[in-house]
Amino acid sequence: MAKGNVNKVILGIANEEITFLYSPSGKTGVITDSVLCTGNSEWRSAIDSLFSKYKVQSSCKVIVVLAQGMYTVVQLPKNERLTDEELTGIAMVKDLEPAVQGRVLDYTWDFYDAKTGKNSKPSLNFVLVEKKLISMVAEIINDFASLEKITVFDLAMTEFISYYHAASMNKIKEKERTPYVPQLCLTLYLQKNKELTVYGVYGGELCYSRVLRGYKSLATDLIGGADDPTISRLTTEILRITDDFFTSRLGLPPMSKLLLVMNAEQLKNIAVSMSQNFRRVVDVIPINSDVESTESAGYSICKNTELVNVLKKDLSFAPLLGIWKEGILVSEKN
């Protein structure tokens, strides 16, 4: 499994775009592409065109990643009296009802363990998706290939960040599975024309995920150094998150890695400024030529050409890469 999901298609589904990553059997590397849409009415034709273009066999397994905004996540205390089957069934209706608009029975849900502090009671993160959306996606995919599973953007990004963290430390082993790195990696993820998302991942677990409003302009703004007002405000927010949440609430050790996955014209200046403010080397995915060619003491660029070449096309492929690499890393508990 060390080479990732082979002979599989991983599709990112959003209202405005279908992203496509294909790993054919017998070939190295991956094929990536995307098709813009004006809504879900165009999903079928977009997927049809991609599968036809790359001659995807009907027997091919497909993993779908739902975009942010297509699902709801709510954290609730774990009810130890309920079985896993009951937690995904009618027993949770009353608890989950306030989390969604409309009838909760129009949704399907699953859950995963939430990261909590030593003195906190166990909690679960429930992920809810409308049943009609699941049915639509399953019907479309199964008309062209074979749907293996549906996951969500945040969990796919967790796999990407975890893989990057291990690879950057030369932890990946070719012929055996590698444990997740038991350290905190904080990632700033910014696509052009979208809001900034902060991810905190520790040992393969998603500890924190939040959209920070007001930083969309980082994609195009001129950055005036570490004292730039936008950089200063972002630094303050990140410090508050690390102090109040990761340290005080979860009891985690200090952040070991700060990763910038950002489509920003001033990426080099952002990296240097963040490095100065945090007094640490910052990791950067070098999608800009100035960052790639002028590595400085303030930041370290990703040297995994496989990841960099895909992400230079579009950062929206990051969660798809995470799913492609899924299975290479394992929990130390296993």
PyMOL commands that set and color helices and strands:
alter all, ss='L'
color gray80, all
select helices_A, chain A and resi 40-53+84-87+90-99+104-106+131-144+153-168+216-219+229-249+267-278+289-293+305-313+315-324
alter helices_A, ss='H'
color red, helices_A
select strands_A, chain A and resi 8-13+17-23+31-36+61-66+72-77+107-113+123-130+146-152+178-179+184-190+196-202+205-212+257-262+282-284+299-301+329-330
alter strands_A, ss='S'
color yellow, strands_A
deselect
rebuild
show_as cartoon
